[in-house]
Amino acid sequence: MSSECPGKTSWPELVGTNGDYAASVIERQNSRVNAVVILDGSPVTADFRCDRVWVRVDKEVEGIVVKTPTIG
């Protein structure tokens, strides 16, 4: 589905970085998206959106990105 969205759609290079930093990089590299930092495992809406990126951070070491942020 992400191929339907314009601009960069995935940021594997941000895994292991600070979530707030990752969100700022994502929004700078694709101005069409809003990056939302959440704890990994938190419930999220299941609808697919080209203007949203979930930035999942670790529960134990809060703030570290644990999964590749992708549009959705």
mmCIF file of the N, C-alpha and C atoms, coordinates in Angstrom:
data_MODEL
# 
_entry.id   MODEL 
# 
loop_
_atom_site.group_PDB 
_atom_site.id 
_atom_site.type_symbol 
_atom_site.label_atom_id 
_atom_site.label_alt_id 
_atom_site.label_comp_id 
_atom_site.label_asym_id 
_atom_site.label_entity_id 
_atom_site.label_seq_id 
_atom_site.pdbx_PDB_ins_code 
_atom_site.Cartn_x 
_atom_site.Cartn_y 
_atom_site.Cartn_z 
_atom_site.occupancy 
_atom_site.B_iso_or_equiv 
_atom_site.pdbx_formal_charge 
_atom_site.auth_seq_id 
_atom_site.auth_comp_id 
_atom_site.auth_asym_id 
_atom_site.auth_atom_id 
_atom_site.pdbx_PDB_model_num 
ATOM 1   N N  . MET A 1 1  ? 0.809  -1.199 0.000  1.00 0.00 ? 1  MET A N  1 
ATOM 2   C CA . MET A 1 1  ? 0.000  0.000  0.000  1.00 0.00 ? 1  MET A CA 1 
ATOM 3   C C  . MET A 1 1  ? 0.851  1.262  0.000  1.00 0.00 ? 1  MET A C  1 
ATOM 4   N N  . SER A 1 2  ? 1.997  1.229  0.665  1.00 0.00 ? 2  SER A N  1 
ATOM 5   C CA . SER A 1 2  ? 2.791  2.438  0.797  1.00 0.00 ? 2  SER A CA 1 
ATOM 6   C C  . SER A 1 2  ? 3.282  2.968  -0.547 1.00 0.00 ? 2  SER A C  1 
ATOM 7   N N  . SER A 1 3  ? 3.334  2.115  -1.585 1.00 0.00 ? 3  SER A N  1 
ATOM 8   C CA . SER A 1 3  ? 3.791  2.581  -2.888 1.00 0.00 ? 3  SER A CA 1 
ATOM 9   C C  . SER A 1 3  ? 2.808  3.575  -3.496 1.00 0.00 ? 3  SER A C  1 
ATOM 10  N N  . GLU A 1 4  ? 1.569  3.619  -2.989 1.00 0.00 ? 4  GLU A N  1 
ATOM 11  C CA . GLU A 1 4  ? 0.569  4.556  -3.479 1.00 0.00 ? 4  GLU A CA 1 
ATOM 12  C C  . GLU A 1 4  ? 0.795  5.957  -2.926 1.00 0.00 ? 4  GLU A C  1 
ATOM 13  N N  . CYS A 1 5  ? 1.593  6.057  -1.888 1.00 0.00 ? 5  CYS A N  1 
ATOM 14  C CA . CYS A 1 5  ? 1.814  7.330  -1.211 1.00 0.00 ? 5  CYS A CA 1 
ATOM 15  C C  . CYS A 1 5  ? 3.029  8.052  -1.801 1.00 0.00 ? 5  CYS A C  1 
ATOM 16  N N  . PRO A 1 6  ? 2.928  9.381  -1.968 1.00 0.00 ? 6  PRO A N  1 
ATOM 17  C CA . PRO A 1 6  ? 4.056  10.136 -2.531 1.00 0.00 ? 6  PRO A CA 1 
ATOM 18  C C  . PRO A 1 6  ? 5.184  10.320 -1.529 1.00 0.00 ? 6  PRO A C  1 
ATOM 19  N N  . GLY A 1 7  ? 6.399  10.423 -2.033 1.00 0.00 ? 7  GLY A N  1 
ATOM 20  C CA . GLY A 1 7  ? 7.561  10.691 -1.187 1.00 0.00 ? 7  GLY A CA 1 
ATOM 21  C C  . GLY A 1 7  ? 8.097  9.448  -0.507 1.00 0.00 ? 7  GLY A C  1 
ATOM 22  N N  . LYS A 1 8  ? 9.032  9.663  0.383  1.00 0.00 ? 8  LYS A N  1 
ATOM 23  C CA . LYS A 1 8  ? 9.643  8.573  1.132  1.00 0.00 ? 8  LYS A CA 1 
ATOM 24  C C  . LYS A 1 8  ? 8.596  7.935  2.042  1.00 0.00 ? 8  LYS A C  1 
ATOM 25  N N  . THR A 1 9  ? 8.597  6.590  2.141  1.00 0.00 ? 9  THR A N  1 
ATOM 26  C CA . THR A 1 9  ? 7.542  5.904  2.888  1.00 0.00 ? 9  THR A CA 1 
ATOM 27  C C  . THR A 1 9  ? 8.042  5.013  4.011  1.00 0.00 ? 9  THR A C  1 
ATOM 28  N N  . SER A 1 10 ? 9.364  4.834  4.140  1.00 0.00 ? 10 SER A N  1 
ATOM 29  C CA . SER A 1 10 ? 9.918  3.934  5.149  1.00 0.00 ? 10 SER A CA 1 
ATOM 30  C C  . SER A 1 10 ? 11.276 4.450  5.612  1.00 0.00 ? 10 SER A C  1 
ATOM 31  N N  . TRP A 1 11 ? 11.572 4.283  6.913  1.00 0.00 ? 11 TRP A N  1 
ATOM 32  C CA . TRP A 1 11 ? 12.801 4.814  7.495  1.00 0.00 ? 11 TRP A CA 1 
ATOM 33  C C  . TRP A 1 11 ? 13.504 3.769  8.357  1.00 0.00 ? 11 TRP A C  1 
ATOM 34  N N  . PRO A 1 12 ? 14.018 2.690  7.770  1.00 0.00 ? 12 PRO A N  1 
ATOM 35  C CA . PRO A 1 12 ? 14.698 1.646  8.563  1.00 0.00 ? 12 PRO A CA 1 
ATOM 36  C C  . PRO A 1 12 ? 15.959 2.153  9.264  1.00 0.00 ? 12 PRO A C  1 
ATOM 37  N N  . GLU A 1 13 ? 16.567 3.184  8.727  1.00 0.00 ? 13 GLU A N  1 
ATOM 38  C CA . GLU A 1 13 ? 17.796 3.726  9.302  1.00 0.00 ? 13 GLU A CA 1 
ATOM 39  C C  . GLU A 1 13 ? 17.566 4.392  10.663 1.00 0.00 ? 13 GLU A C  1 
ATOM 40  N N  . LEU A 1 14 ? 16.310 4.630  11.034 1.00 0.00 ? 14 LEU A N  1 
ATOM 41  C CA . LEU A 1 14 ? 16.011 5.300  12.304 1.00 0.00 ? 14 LEU A CA 1 
ATOM 42  C C  . LEU A 1 14 ? 15.785 4.340  13.473 1.00 0.00 ? 14 LEU A C  1 
ATOM 43  N N  . VAL A 1 15 ? 15.755 3.042  13.213 1.00 0.00 ? 15 VAL A N  1 
ATOM 44  C CA . VAL A 1 15 ? 15.637 2.073  14.305 1.00 0.00 ? 15 VAL A CA 1 
ATOM 45  C C  . VAL A 1 15 ? 16.862 2.213  15.199 1.00 0.00 ? 15 VAL A C  1 
ATOM 46  N N  . GLY A 1 16 ? 16.641 2.320  16.502 1.00 0.00 ? 16 GLY A N  1 
ATOM 47  C CA . GLY A 1 16 ? 17.729 2.480  17.464 1.00 0.00 ? 16 GLY A CA 1 
ATOM 48  C C  . GLY A 1 16 ? 18.009 3.926  17.841 1.00 0.00 ? 16 GLY A C  1 
ATOM 49  N N  . THR A 1 17 ? 17.348 4.862  17.165 1.00 0.00 ? 17 THR A N  1 
ATOM 50  C CA . THR A 1 17 ? 17.538 6.280  17.486 1.00 0.00 ? 17 THR A CA 1 
ATOM 51  C C  . THR A 1 17 ? 16.430 6.754  18.433 1.00 0.00 ? 17 THR A C  1 
ATOM 52  N N  . ASN A 1 18 ? 16.557 7.952  18.927 1.00 0.00 ? 18 ASN A N  1 
ATOM 53  C CA . ASN A 1 18 ? 15.541 8.559  19.784 1.00 0.00 ? 18 ASN A CA 1 
ATOM 54  C C  . ASN A 1 18 ? 14.262 8.815  18.982 1.00 0.00 ? 18 ASN A C  1 
ATOM 55  N N  . GLY A 1 19 ? 13.104 8.527  19.575 1.00 0.00 ? 19 GLY A N  1 
ATOM 56  C CA . GLY A 1 19 ? 11.829 8.666  18.881 1.00 0.00 ? 19 GLY A CA 1 
ATOM 57  C C  . GLY A 1 19 ? 11.513 10.075 18.427 1.00 0.00 ? 19 GLY A C  1 
ATOM 58  N N  . ASP A 1 20 ? 11.791 11.056 19.278 1.00 0.00 ? 20 ASP A N  1 
ATOM 59  C CA . ASP A 1 20 ? 11.518 12.446 18.904 1.00 0.00 ? 20 ASP A CA 1 
ATOM 60  C C  . ASP A 1 20 ? 12.420 12.888 17.762 1.00 0.00 ? 20 ASP A C  1 
ATOM 61  N N  . TYR A 1 21 ? 13.680 12.470 17.814 1.00 0.00 ? 21 TYR A N  1 
ATOM 62  C CA . TYR A 1 21 ? 14.607 12.761 16.720 1.00 0.00 ? 21 TYR A CA 1 
ATOM 63  C C  . TYR A 1 21 ? 14.099 12.111 15.429 1.00 0.00 ? 21 TYR A C  1 
ATOM 64  N N  . ALA A 1 22 ? 13.692 10.838 15.521 1.00 0.00 ? 22 ALA A N  1 
ATOM 65  C CA . ALA A 1 22 ? 13.195 10.112 14.356 1.00 0.00 ? 22 ALA A CA 1 
ATOM 66  C C  . ALA A 1 22 ? 11.990 10.817 13.753 1.00 0.00 ? 22 ALA A C  1 
ATOM 67  N N  . ALA A 1 23 ? 11.069 11.266 14.594 1.00 0.00 ? 23 ALA A N  1 
ATOM 68  C CA . ALA A 1 23 ? 9.876  11.961 14.102 1.00 0.00 ? 23 ALA A CA 1 
ATOM 69  C C  . ALA A 1 23 ? 10.258 13.233 13.344 1.00 0.00 ? 23 ALA A C  1 
ATOM 70  N N  . SER A 1 24 ? 11.235 13.962 13.853 1.00 0.00 ? 24 SER A N  1 
ATOM 71  C CA . SER A 1 24 ? 11.644 15.194 13.174 1.00 0.00 ? 24 SER A CA 1 
ATOM 72  C C  . SER A 1 24 ? 12.300 14.890 11.826 1.00 0.00 ? 24 SER A C  1 
ATOM 73  N N  . VAL A 1 25 ? 13.096 13.830 11.763 1.00 0.00 ? 25 VAL A N  1 
ATOM 74  C CA . VAL A 1 25 ? 13.728 13.432 10.498 1.00 0.00 ? 25 VAL A CA 1 
ATOM 75  C C  . VAL A 1 25 ? 12.661 13.030 9.476  1.00 0.00 ? 25 VAL A C  1 
ATOM 76  N N  . ILE A 1 26 ? 11.700 12.227 9.920  1.00 0.00 ? 26 ILE A N  1 
ATOM 77  C CA . ILE A 1 26 ? 10.634 11.753 9.036  1.00 0.00 ? 26 ILE A CA 1 
ATOM 78  C C  . ILE A 1 26 ? 9.856  12.936 8.456  1.00 0.00 ? 26 ILE A C  1 
ATOM 79  N N  . GLU A 1 27 ? 9.459  13.861 9.305  1.00 0.00 ? 27 GLU A N  1 
ATOM 80  C CA . GLU A 1 27 ? 8.685  15.009 8.835  1.00 0.00 ? 27 GLU A CA 1 
ATOM 81  C C  . GLU A 1 27 ? 9.503  15.939 7.947  1.00 0.00 ? 27 GLU A C  1 
ATOM 82  N N  . ARG A 1 28 ? 10.808 15.978 8.158  1.00 0.00 ? 28 ARG A N  1 
ATOM 83  C CA . ARG A 1 28 ? 11.682 16.792 7.312  1.00 0.00 ? 28 ARG A CA 1 
ATOM 84  C C  . ARG A 1 28 ? 11.855 16.130 5.941  1.00 0.00 ? 28 ARG A C  1 
ATOM 85  N N  . GLN A 1 29 ? 11.960 14.788 5.915  1.00 0.00 ? 29 GLN A N  1 
ATOM 86  C CA . GLN A 1 29 ? 12.185 14.077 4.656  1.00 0.00 ? 29 GLN A CA 1 
ATOM 87  C C  . GLN A 1 29 ? 10.909 13.884 3.835  1.00 0.00 ? 29 GLN A C  1 
ATOM 88  N N  . ASN A 1 30 ? 9.742  13.923 4.500  1.00 0.00 ? 30 ASN A N  1 
ATOM 89  C CA . ASN A 1 30 ? 8.474  13.837 3.781  1.00 0.00 ? 30 ASN A CA 1 
ATOM 90  C C  . ASN A 1 30 ? 7.501  14.796 4.460  1.00 0.00 ? 30 ASN A C  1 
ATOM 91  N N  . SER A 1 31 ? 7.374  15.982 3.910  1.00 0.00 ? 31 SER A N  1 
ATOM 92  C CA . SER A 1 31 ? 6.563  17.027 4.530  1.00 0.00 ? 31 SER A CA 1 
ATOM 93  C C  . SER A 1 31 ? 5.070  16.731 4.479  1.00 0.00 ? 31 SER A C  1 
ATOM 94  N N  . ARG A 1 32 ? 4.686  15.679 3.798  1.00 0.00 ? 32 ARG A N  1 
ATOM 95  C CA . ARG A 1 32 ? 3.268  15.315 3.711  1.00 0.00 ? 32 ARG A CA 1 
ATOM 96  C C  . ARG A 1 32 ? 2.793  14.475 4.893  1.00 0.00 ? 32 ARG A C  1 
ATOM 97  N N  . VAL A 1 33 ? 3.706  14.069 5.777  1.00 0.00 ? 33 VAL A N  1 
ATOM 98  C CA . VAL A 1 33 ? 3.311  13.174 6.866  1.00 0.00 ? 33 VAL A CA 1 
ATOM 99  C C  . VAL A 1 33 ? 3.431  13.831 8.231  1.00 0.00 ? 33 VAL A C  1 
ATOM 100 N N  . ASN A 1 34 ? 2.674  13.291 9.173  1.00 0.00 ? 34 ASN A N  1 
ATOM 101 C CA . ASN A 1 34 ? 2.754  13.641 10.578 1.00 0.00 ? 34 ASN A CA 1 
ATOM 102 C C  . ASN A 1 34 ? 3.286  12.402 11.293 1.00 0.00 ? 34 ASN A C  1 
ATOM 103 N N  . ALA A 1 35 ? 4.448  12.501 11.902 1.00 0.00 ? 35 ALA A N  1 
ATOM 104 C CA . ALA A 1 35 ? 5.045  11.378 12.626 1.00 0.00 ? 35 ALA A CA 1 
ATOM 105 C C  . ALA A 1 35 ? 4.585  11.418 14.079 1.00 0.00 ? 35 ALA A C  1 
ATOM 106 N N  . VAL A 1 36 ? 4.029  10.297 14.554 1.00 0.00 ? 36 VAL A N  1 
ATOM 107 C CA . VAL A 1 36 ? 3.470  10.214 15.894 1.00 0.00 ? 36 VAL A CA 1 
ATOM 108 C C  . VAL A 1 36 ? 4.265  9.195  16.703 1.00 0.00 ? 36 VAL A C  1 
ATOM 109 N N  . VAL A 1 37 ? 4.892  9.647  17.788 1.00 0.00 ? 37 VAL A N  1 
ATOM 110 C CA . VAL A 1 37 ? 5.680  8.761  18.647 1.00 0.00 ? 37 VAL A CA 1 
ATOM 111 C C  . VAL A 1 37 ? 4.737  8.068  19.627 1.00 0.00 ? 37 VAL A C  1 
ATOM 112 N N  . ILE A 1 38 ? 4.789  6.713  19.658 1.00 0.00 ? 38 ILE A N  1 
ATOM 113 C CA . ILE A 1 38 ? 3.954  5.937  20.573 1.00 0.00 ? 38 ILE A CA 1 
ATOM 114 C C  . ILE A 1 38 ? 4.781  4.808  21.182 1.00 0.00 ? 38 ILE A C  1 
ATOM 115 N N  . LEU A 1 39 ? 4.352  4.311  22.345 1.00 0.00 ? 39 LEU A N  1 
ATOM 116 C CA . LEU A 1 39 ? 5.005  3.156  22.941 1.00 0.00 ? 39 LEU A CA 1 
ATOM 117 C C  . LEU A 1 39 ? 4.663  1.916  22.123 1.00 0.00 ? 39 LEU A C  1 
ATOM 118 N N  . ASP A 1 40 ? 5.659  1.070  21.866 1.00 0.00 ? 40 ASP A N  1 
ATOM 119 C CA . ASP A 1 40 ? 5.442  -0.166 21.126 1.00 0.00 ? 40 ASP A CA 1 
ATOM 120 C C  . ASP A 1 40 ? 4.394  -1.000 21.852 1.00 0.00 ? 40 ASP A C  1 
ATOM 121 N N  . GLY A 1 41 ? 3.422  -1.491 21.124 1.00 0.00 ? 41 GLY A N  1 
ATOM 122 C CA . GLY A 1 41 ? 2.356  -2.284 21.703 1.00 0.00 ? 41 GLY A CA 1 
ATOM 123 C C  . GLY A 1 41 ? 1.097  -1.491 22.020 1.00 0.00 ? 41 GLY A C  1 
ATOM 124 N N  . SER A 1 42 ? 1.187  -0.167 21.924 1.00 0.00 ? 42 SER A N  1 
ATOM 125 C CA . SER A 1 42 ? 0.000  0.664  22.158 1.00 0.00 ? 42 SER A CA 1 
ATOM 126 C C  . SER A 1 42 ? -1.022 0.424  21.055 1.00 0.00 ? 42 SER A C  1 
ATOM 127 N N  . PRO A 1 43 ? -2.307 0.435  21.402 1.00 0.00 ? 43 PRO A N  1 
ATOM 128 C CA . PRO A 1 43 ? -3.323 0.264  20.356 1.00 0.00 ? 43 PRO A CA 1 
ATOM 129 C C  . PRO A 1 43 ? -3.356 1.481  19.429 1.00 0.00 ? 43 PRO A C  1 
ATOM 130 N N  . VAL A 1 44 ? -3.519 1.215  18.151 1.00 0.00 ? 44 VAL A N  1 
ATOM 131 C CA . VAL A 1 44 ? -3.619 2.289  17.159 1.00 0.00 ? 44 VAL A CA 1 
ATOM 132 C C  . VAL A 1 44 ? -4.776 1.975  16.221 1.00 0.00 ? 44 VAL A C  1 
ATOM 133 N N  . THR A 1 45 ? -5.276 2.982  15.562 1.00 0.00 ? 45 THR A N  1 
ATOM 134 C CA . THR A 1 45 ? -6.341 2.800  14.588 1.00 0.00 ? 45 THR A CA 1 
ATOM 135 C C  . THR A 1 45 ? -5.812 1.983  13.405 1.00 0.00 ? 45 THR A C  1 
ATOM 136 N N  . ALA A 1 46 ? -6.663 1.173  12.813 1.00 0.00 ? 46 ALA A N  1 
ATOM 137 C CA . ALA A 1 46 ? -6.229 0.265  11.749 1.00 0.00 ? 46 ALA A CA 1 
ATOM 138 C C  . ALA A 1 46 ? -6.363 0.858  10.346 1.00 0.00 ? 46 ALA A C  1 
ATOM 139 N N  . ASP A 1 47 ? -6.894 2.065  10.233 1.00 0.00 ? 47 ASP A N  1 
ATOM 140 C CA . ASP A 1 47 ? -7.054 2.653  8.909  1.00 0.00 ? 47 ASP A CA 1 
ATOM 141 C C  . ASP A 1 47 ? -5.703 3.064  8.333  1.00 0.00 ? 47 ASP A C  1 
ATOM 142 N N  . PHE A 1 48 ? -5.552 2.880  7.028  1.00 0.00 ? 48 PHE A N  1 
ATOM 143 C CA . PHE A 1 48 ? -4.315 3.231  6.342  1.00 0.00 ? 48 PHE A CA 1 
ATOM 144 C C  . PHE A 1 48 ? -4.396 4.675  5.871  1.00 0.00 ? 48 PHE A C  1 
ATOM 145 N N  . ARG A 1 49 ? -3.363 5.458  6.207  1.00 0.00 ? 49 ARG A N  1 
ATOM 146 C CA . ARG A 1 49 ? -3.317 6.859  5.797  1.00 0.00 ? 49 ARG A CA 1 
ATOM 147 C C  . ARG A 1 49 ? -1.927 7.211  5.292  1.00 0.00 ? 49 ARG A C  1 
ATOM 148 N N  . CYS A 1 50 ? -1.872 7.893  4.160  1.00 0.00 ? 50 CYS A N  1 
ATOM 149 C CA . CYS A 1 50 ? -0.595 8.311  3.576  1.00 0.00 ? 50 CYS A CA 1 
ATOM 150 C C  . CYS A 1 50 ? 0.039  9.475  4.326  1.00 0.00 ? 50 CYS A C  1 
ATOM 151 N N  . ASP A 1 51 ? -0.697 10.092 5.232  1.00 0.00 ? 51 ASP A N  1 
ATOM 152 C CA . ASP A 1 51 ? -0.167 11.266 5.935  1.00 0.00 ? 51 ASP A CA 1 
ATOM 153 C C  . ASP A 1 51 ? 0.223  10.967 7.384  1.00 0.00 ? 51 ASP A C  1 
ATOM 154 N N  . ARG A 1 52 ? 0.376  9.674  7.724  1.00 0.00 ? 52 ARG A N  1 
ATOM 155 C CA . ARG A 1 52 ? 0.698  9.328  9.111  1.00 0.00 ? 52 ARG A CA 1 
ATOM 156 C C  . ARG A 1 52 ? 1.808  8.277  9.154  1.00 0.00 ? 52 ARG A C  1 
ATOM 157 N N  . VAL A 1 53 ? 2.709  8.461  10.121 1.00 0.00 ? 53 VAL A N  1 
ATOM 158 C CA . VAL A 1 53 ? 3.753  7.470  10.408 1.00 0.00 ? 53 VAL A CA 1 
ATOM 159 C C  . VAL A 1 53 ? 3.761  7.231  11.911 1.00 0.00 ? 53 VAL A C  1 
ATOM 160 N N  . TRP A 1 54 ? 3.572  5.983  12.312 1.00 0.00 ? 54 TRP A N  1 
ATOM 161 C CA . TRP A 1 54 ? 3.712  5.626  13.730 1.00 0.00 ? 54 TRP A CA 1 
ATOM 162 C C  . TRP A 1 54 ? 5.196  5.382  13.999 1.00 0.00 ? 54 TRP A C  1 
ATOM 163 N N  . VAL A 1 55 ? 5.732  6.064  15.004 1.00 0.00 ? 55 VAL A N  1 
ATOM 164 C CA . VAL A 1 55 ? 7.123  5.860  15.425 1.00 0.00 ? 55 VAL A CA 1 
ATOM 165 C C  . VAL A 1 55 ? 7.052  5.110  16.753 1.00 0.00 ? 55 VAL A C  1 
ATOM 166 N N  . ARG A 1 56 ? 7.294  3.806  16.702 1.00 0.00 ? 56 ARG A N  1 
ATOM 167 C CA . ARG A 1 56 ? 7.138  2.945  17.881 1.00 0.00 ? 56 ARG A CA 1 
ATOM 168 C C  . ARG A 1 56 ? 8.435  2.911  18.684 1.00 0.00 ? 56 ARG A C  1 
ATOM 169 N N  . VAL A 1 57 ? 8.310  3.278  19.968 1.00 0.00 ? 57 VAL A N  1 
ATOM 170 C CA . VAL A 1 57 ? 9.486  3.314  20.841 1.00 0.00 ? 57 VAL A CA 1 
ATOM 171 C C  . VAL A 1 57 ? 9.370  2.253  21.929 1.00 0.00 ? 57 VAL A C  1 
ATOM 172 N N  . ASP A 1 58 ? 10.512 1.857  22.481 1.00 0.00 ? 58 ASP A N  1 
ATOM 173 C CA . ASP A 1 58 ? 10.625 0.800  23.470 1.00 0.00 ? 58 ASP A CA 1 
ATOM 174 C C  . ASP A 1 58 ? 9.945  1.168  24.784 1.00 0.00 ? 58 ASP A C  1 
ATOM 175 N N  . LYS A 1 59 ? 9.310  0.179  25.399 1.00 0.00 ? 59 LYS A N  1 
ATOM 176 C CA . LYS A 1 59 ? 8.658  0.381  26.699 1.00 0.00 ? 59 LYS A CA 1 
ATOM 177 C C  . LYS A 1 59 ? 9.668  0.421  27.838 1.00 0.00 ? 59 LYS A C  1 
ATOM 178 N N  . GLU A 1 60 ? 10.727 -0.368 27.726 1.00 0.00 ? 60 GLU A N  1 
ATOM 179 C CA . GLU A 1 60 ? 11.722 -0.466 28.792 1.00 0.00 ? 60 GLU A CA 1 
ATOM 180 C C  . GLU A 1 60 ? 12.709 0.696  28.757 1.00 0.00 ? 60 GLU A C  1 
ATOM 181 N N  . VAL A 1 61 ? 13.225 0.988  27.590 1.00 0.00 ? 61 VAL A N  1 
ATOM 182 C CA . VAL A 1 61 ? 14.154 2.110  27.419 1.00 0.00 ? 61 VAL A CA 1 
ATOM 183 C C  . VAL A 1 61 ? 13.389 3.149  26.605 1.00 0.00 ? 61 VAL A C  1 
ATOM 184 N N  . GLU A 1 62 ? 12.496 3.845  27.271 1.00 0.00 ? 62 GLU A N  1 
ATOM 185 C CA . GLU A 1 62 ? 11.595 4.750  26.557 1.00 0.00 ? 62 GLU A CA 1 
ATOM 186 C C  . GLU A 1 62 ? 12.347 5.719  25.661 1.00 0.00 ? 62 GLU A C  1 
ATOM 187 N N  . GLY A 1 63 ? 11.810 5.858  24.484 1.00 0.00 ? 63 GLY A N  1 
ATOM 188 C CA . GLY A 1 63 ? 12.363 6.832  23.565 1.00 0.00 ? 63 GLY A CA 1 
ATOM 189 C C  . GLY A 1 63 ? 13.173 6.254  22.427 1.00 0.00 ? 63 GLY A C  1 
ATOM 190 N N  . ILE A 1 64 ? 13.483 4.935  22.452 1.00 0.00 ? 64 ILE A N  1 
ATOM 191 C CA . ILE A 1 64 ? 14.298 4.346  21.400 1.00 0.00 ? 64 ILE A CA 1 
ATOM 192 C C  . ILE A 1 64 ? 13.386 3.640  20.376 1.00 0.00 ? 64 ILE A C  1 
ATOM 193 N N  . VAL A 1 65 ? 13.532 3.973  19.092 1.00 0.00 ? 65 VAL A N  1 
ATOM 194 C CA . VAL A 1 65 ? 12.726 3.391  18.037 1.00 0.00 ? 65 VAL A CA 1 
ATOM 195 C C  . VAL A 1 65 ? 13.051 1.899  17.912 1.00 0.00 ? 65 VAL A C  1 
ATOM 196 N N  . VAL A 1 66 ? 11.997 1.053  17.961 1.00 0.00 ? 66 VAL A N  1 
ATOM 197 C CA . VAL A 1 66 ? 12.209 -0.400 17.942 1.00 0.00 ? 66 VAL A CA 1 
ATOM 198 C C  . VAL A 1 66 ? 11.719 -1.081 16.671 1.00 0.00 ? 66 VAL A C  1 
ATOM 199 N N  . LYS A 1 67 ? 10.916 -0.395 15.871 1.00 0.00 ? 67 LYS A N  1 
ATOM 200 C CA . LYS A 1 67 ? 10.432 -0.951 14.606 1.00 0.00 ? 67 LYS A CA 1 
ATOM 201 C C  . LYS A 1 67 ? 10.570 0.096  13.509 1.00 0.00 ? 67 LYS A C  1 
ATOM 202 N N  . THR A 1 68 ? 10.774 -0.373 12.288 1.00 0.00 ? 68 THR A N  1 
ATOM 203 C CA . THR A 1 68 ? 10.922 0.547  11.170 1.00 0.00 ? 68 THR A CA 1 
ATOM 204 C C  . THR A 1 68 ? 9.680  1.417  11.009 1.00 0.00 ? 68 THR A C  1 
ATOM 205 N N  . PRO A 1 69 ? 9.817  2.730  11.115 1.00 0.00 ? 69 PRO A N  1 
ATOM 206 C CA . PRO A 1 69 ? 8.680  3.610  10.873 1.00 0.00 ? 69 PRO A CA 1 
ATOM 207 C C  . PRO A 1 69 ? 8.301  3.579  9.392  1.00 0.00 ? 69 PRO A C  1 
ATOM 208 N N  . THR A 1 70 ? 7.012  3.357  9.123  1.00 0.00 ? 70 THR A N  1 
ATOM 209 C CA . THR A 1 70 ? 6.511  3.343  7.757  1.00 0.00 ? 70 THR A CA 1 
ATOM 210 C C  . THR A 1 70 ? 5.184  4.093  7.700  1.00 0.00 ? 70 THR A C  1 
ATOM 211 N N  . ILE A 1 71 ? 4.869  4.587  6.537  1.00 0.00 ? 71 ILE A N  1 
ATOM 212 C CA . ILE A 1 71 ? 3.593  5.266  6.338  1.00 0.00 ? 71 ILE A CA 1 
ATOM 213 C C  . ILE A 1 71 ? 2.458  4.277  6.562  1.00 0.00 ? 71 ILE A C  1 
ATOM 214 N N  . GLY A 1 72 ? 1.395  4.749  7.132  1.00 0.00 ? 72 GLY A N  1 
ATOM 215 C CA . GLY A 1 72 ? 0.228  3.896  7.358  1.00 0.00 ? 72 GLY A CA 1 
ATOM 216 C C  . GLY A 1 72 ? -0.595 4.437  8.431  1.00 0.00 ? 72 GLY A C  1 
# 
